[in-house]
């Protein structure tokens, strides 16, 4: 049995490498066409091409609606590093689970009125996290977050803009700006100590969006189900355990809402690609969820 498992793992590994090799092969072809362009412009074009090619490969390698648990384990634990000596082009691809906490957008209870439990969960997690980290002005922090999530501005808010804010927080960078605004307004450095990505996910959502039932963080499970973090860390095996089995083993009878949690690993990940181009290193980030991508970011030349 062990030999069979090792054989399957090796086969999957070779498939991953072969798939990613096709990304870099296409990139090399395109590289010749942009060699005469300005360095920064070429790097951006190259980044866009890499993202599109990578997404196409992910679509083929992680079929929508399928249980791809074993392949997901591989891509999460084995960053891929490829290079081509002639052109000096190099690529490093790493991905990690995306839906490991409650989507921050679920705080907007008007988003999915047919599933009010999503907003209830998001509000519960936010409240408990602020209490746990002793945020000095929790009401003000919540107000700033809700203003960005819903796009609504209080009529009594001092210096309120005349135009509504753009609705929704769909990236961690957007959320970081909210946190920085709160820190500056209320002089509360504790807000920077909170590992927000351990409790929330930051990406565009729709009515089908679920939280990854296999890759939840211990911190999220602790606050969502009110279990001491020590117990969670001892019993929860990320990518191995199922939420239902963990709760049952710890005598927690709370039913699992299938509209909120998936019962298997999701094809939802955040990927980062670092690539060498000419005399510089560049980085791009993007989210991949069931065949679609979003939150593409070109981070420029690395120092």
NORSULKA-V113654 format. One record per residue. N is the residue number from 1. RES is the residue in three letters. SS is DSSP state (H for helix, E for strand, - for the rest). PHI is phi in degrees with one decimal (none if undefined). NEAR is the number of other C-alpha atoms within 12 Angstrom. Layout:
n/res/ss/phi/near
N/RES/SS/PHI/NEAR
N/RES/SS/PHI/NEAR
This chain:
n/res/ss/phi/near
1/UNK/-/none/7
2/UNK/H/-63.4/8
3/UNK/H/-64.8/9
4/UNK/H/-63.2/10
5/UNK/H/-62.7/12
6/UNK/H/-64.5/13
7/UNK/H/-64.3/13
8/UNK/H/-64.8/17
9/UNK/H/-62.1/22
10/UNK/H/-65.1/17
11/UNK/H/-61.6/17
12/UNK/H/-63.4/25
13/UNK/H/-59.3/26
14/UNK/H/-63.9/19
15/UNK/H/-65.0/22
16/UNK/H/-60.7/32
17/UNK/H/-61.4/25
18/UNK/H/-62.7/18
19/UNK/H/-66.2/27
20/UNK/H/-68.4/35
21/UNK/H/-58.9/27
22/UNK/H/-67.5/22
23/UNK/H/-62.4/34
24/UNK/H/-70.2/37
25/UNK/H/-63.9/25
26/UNK/H/-64.4/23
27/UNK/H/-64.6/36
28/UNK/H/-62.3/31
29/UNK/H/-60.8/19
30/UNK/H/-69.9/24
31/UNK/H/-57.0/31
32/UNK/H/-62.9/20
33/UNK/H/-78.3/14
34/UNK/H/-111.3/22
35/UNK/-/-59.6/21
36/UNK/-/-85.7/14
37/UNK/-/-76.0/16
38/UNK/-/-62.7/14
39/UNK/H/-54.6/22
40/UNK/H/-65.1/24
41/UNK/H/-62.8/19
42/UNK/H/-61.6/27
43/UNK/H/-64.2/36
44/UNK/H/-66.6/28
45/UNK/H/-61.8/26
46/UNK/H/-64.1/43
47/UNK/H/-62.9/38
48/UNK/H/-62.9/27
49/UNK/H/-64.8/29
50/UNK/H/-59.8/42
51/UNK/H/-62.2/40
52/UNK/H/-64.2/29
53/UNK/H/-66.7/27
54/UNK/H/-63.9/41
55/UNK/H/-61.4/39
56/UNK/H/-61.5/24
57/UNK/H/-67.2/27
58/UNK/H/-61.6/36
59/UNK/H/-60.6/24
60/UNK/H/-75.4/20
61/UNK/H/-82.5/30
62/UNK/-/-121.5/35
63/UNK/-/-56.0/23
64/UNK/-/-61.5/19
65/UNK/-/81.7/18
66/UNK/-/-97.1/19
67/UNK/-/-85.6/20
68/UNK/-/-106.1/26
69/UNK/H/-53.9/32
70/UNK/H/-66.8/29
71/UNK/H/-69.4/30
72/UNK/H/-64.5/36
73/UNK/H/-57.1/29
74/UNK/H/-65.7/29
75/UNK/H/-69.4/35
76/UNK/H/-79.0/29
77/UNK/H/-108.7/18
78/UNK/-/-131.7/21
79/UNK/-/-58.3/24
80/UNK/E/-105.0/30
81/UNK/E/-122.0/22
82/UNK/E/-129.1/28
83/UNK/E/-150.3/24
84/UNK/E/-134.8/20
85/UNK/-/-66.4/13
86/UNK/-/-60.2/11
87/UNK/-/-92.0/20
88/UNK/-/80.0/19
89/UNK/E/-81.2/31
90/UNK/E/-139.1/33
91/UNK/E/-140.9/35
92/UNK/E/-128.6/29
93/UNK/E/-113.0/35
94/UNK/E/-137.3/30
95/UNK/E/-131.0/31
96/UNK/E/-141.2/35
97/UNK/E/-57.9/38
98/UNK/-/-99.3/45
99/UNK/-/-91.3/41
100/UNK/-/-93.6/40
101/UNK/-/-148.7/41
102/UNK/E/-76.1/42
103/UNK/E/-59.2/45
104/UNK/H/-60.2/44
105/UNK/H/-65.5/42
106/UNK/H/-66.1/43
107/UNK/H/-62.6/39
108/UNK/-/-79.9/32
109/UNK/-/-71.6/22
110/UNK/-/-90.3/23
111/UNK/-/-69.5/26
112/UNK/-/-132.5/22
113/UNK/H/-62.2/15
114/UNK/H/-75.8/12
115/UNK/H/-129.1/23
116/UNK/-/-62.6/21
117/UNK/H/-64.6/25
118/UNK/H/-65.6/37
119/UNK/H/-67.4/28
120/UNK/H/-62.1/25
121/UNK/H/-63.6/34
122/UNK/H/-60.7/34
123/UNK/H/-65.8/30
124/UNK/H/-61.9/27
125/UNK/H/-62.9/34
126/UNK/H/-60.5/37
127/UNK/H/-62.0/24
128/UNK/H/-68.6/26
129/UNK/H/-65.7/33
130/UNK/H/-63.6/29
131/UNK/H/-67.6/20
132/UNK/H/-60.8/23
133/UNK/-/-98.9/21
134/UNK/-/54.0/19
135/UNK/-/-63.1/28
136/UNK/-/-69.8/21
137/UNK/-/-125.9/23
138/UNK/H/-61.7/27
139/UNK/H/-64.7/17
140/UNK/H/-71.2/24
141/UNK/H/-64.9/33
142/UNK/H/-61.7/31
143/UNK/H/-61.6/25
144/UNK/H/-64.4/33
145/UNK/H/-65.8/36
146/UNK/H/-64.7/34
147/UNK/H/-61.5/29
148/UNK/H/-76.2/32
149/UNK/H/-68.9/36
150/UNK/H/-94.1/28
151/UNK/-/78.8/24
152/UNK/-/-95.6/25
153/UNK/-/-119.3/24
154/UNK/-/-64.6/20
155/UNK/-/-66.0/13
156/UNK/-/-96.9/9
157/UNK/-/-72.7/14
158/UNK/-/-64.1/9
159/UNK/-/56.2/10
160/UNK/-/-66.2/15
161/UNK/-/-67.0/16
162/UNK/-/-76.9/12
163/UNK/-/-108.5/13
164/UNK/-/-61.5/17
165/UNK/-/-70.0/20
166/UNK/-/-65.9/17
167/UNK/-/-74.2/23
168/UNK/-/100.8/31
169/UNK/-/-113.0/34
170/UNK/-/-116.6/29
171/UNK/-/-148.8/31
172/UNK/H/-66.7/31
173/UNK/H/-62.0/21
174/UNK/H/-61.1/24
175/UNK/H/-66.1/31
176/UNK/H/-60.2/24
177/UNK/H/-67.0/18
178/UNK/H/-63.2/28
179/UNK/H/-63.1/33
180/UNK/H/-64.9/22
181/UNK/H/-61.6/23
182/UNK/H/-62.6/28
183/UNK/H/-59.3/24
184/UNK/H/-71.2/16
185/UNK/H/-73.9/17
186/UNK/H/-121.0/20
187/UNK/-/49.2/18
188/UNK/-/-121.9/24
189/UNK/H/-68.9/20
190/UNK/H/-61.1/25
191/UNK/H/-64.9/32
192/UNK/H/-79.2/24
193/UNK/H/-85.1/18
194/UNK/-/-82.4/24
195/UNK/-/-80.2/22
196/UNK/H/-56.5/30
197/UNK/H/-69.8/32
198/UNK/H/-85.6/31
199/UNK/-/-117.7/35
200/UNK/E/-128.6/40
201/UNK/E/-113.8/41
202/UNK/-/-127.5/38
203/UNK/-/-164.6/40
204/UNK/-/-68.7/33
205/UNK/-/-122.2/35
206/UNK/-/-138.2/21
207/UNK/-/-66.6/19
208/UNK/-/-89.6/19
209/UNK/-/-60.6/31
210/UNK/-/-127.4/38
211/UNK/E/-89.5/46
212/UNK/-/-69.3/39
213/UNK/-/-70.6/42
214/UNK/-/-105.4/39
215/UNK/-/-120.1/40
216/UNK/-/-61.5/43
217/UNK/-/-79.7/35
218/UNK/H/-57.4/34
219/UNK/H/-63.3/34
220/UNK/H/-65.9/40
221/UNK/H/-57.2/43
222/UNK/H/-58.4/31
223/UNK/H/-81.5/31
224/UNK/H/-67.6/38
225/UNK/-/-114.2/28
226/UNK/-/54.1/24
227/UNK/-/-114.6/24
228/UNK/-/-53.1/20
229/UNK/H/-59.0/20
230/UNK/H/-63.1/14
231/UNK/H/-68.4/20
232/UNK/H/-63.9/28
233/UNK/H/-62.9/20
234/UNK/H/-76.6/17
235/UNK/H/-107.3/24
236/UNK/-/-91.8/33
237/UNK/-/-109.8/21
238/UNK/-/-59.4/30
239/UNK/-/83.5/30
240/UNK/-/-115.0/21
241/UNK/-/-76.6/28
242/UNK/-/-111.1/27
243/UNK/H/-59.9/43
244/UNK/H/-62.4/26
245/UNK/H/-66.0/22
246/UNK/H/-63.9/31
247/UNK/H/-64.4/26
248/UNK/H/-63.0/17
249/UNK/H/-62.6/17
250/UNK/-/-105.6/20
251/UNK/-/57.7/13
252/UNK/-/-102.5/17
253/UNK/-/-91.9/14
254/UNK/-/-63.9/17
255/UNK/-/-68.9/16
256/UNK/-/-88.8/24
257/UNK/-/-81.7/19
258/UNK/-/-70.3/20
259/UNK/-/-76.3/22
260/UNK/-/-105.0/33
261/UNK/E/-114.9/33
262/UNK/-/-81.7/28
263/UNK/-/-96.5/26
264/UNK/-/-150.4/30
265/UNK/-/-61.2/40
266/UNK/-/-89.7/40
267/UNK/-/-80.7/45
268/UNK/E/-139.9/47
269/UNK/E/-148.1/38
270/UNK/E/-110.0/38
271/UNK/E/-114.1/34
272/UNK/E/-129.6/35
273/UNK/E/-120.6/42
274/UNK/E/-109.4/36
275/UNK/E/-137.8/41
276/UNK/E/-91.1/34
277/UNK/E/-139.1/36
278/UNK/-/54.6/26
279/UNK/-/-104.5/17
280/UNK/E/-137.5/20
281/UNK/E/-109.9/28
282/UNK/E/-126.4/35
283/UNK/E/-137.1/33
284/UNK/E/-126.9/38
285/UNK/E/-132.1/36
286/UNK/E/-161.9/39
287/UNK/E/-99.8/39
288/UNK/E/-131.3/36
289/UNK/E/-136.6/36
290/UNK/-/44.8/32
291/UNK/-/91.0/25
292/UNK/E/-121.8/29
293/UNK/E/-123.1/29
294/UNK/E/-165.5/27
295/UNK/E/55.2/28
296/UNK/E/-67.5/31
297/UNK/E/-135.9/25
298/UNK/E/-100.8/28
299/UNK/E/-90.4/23
300/UNK/E/78.1/26
301/UNK/E/-78.3/23
302/UNK/-/-73.4/17
303/UNK/-/-76.4/9
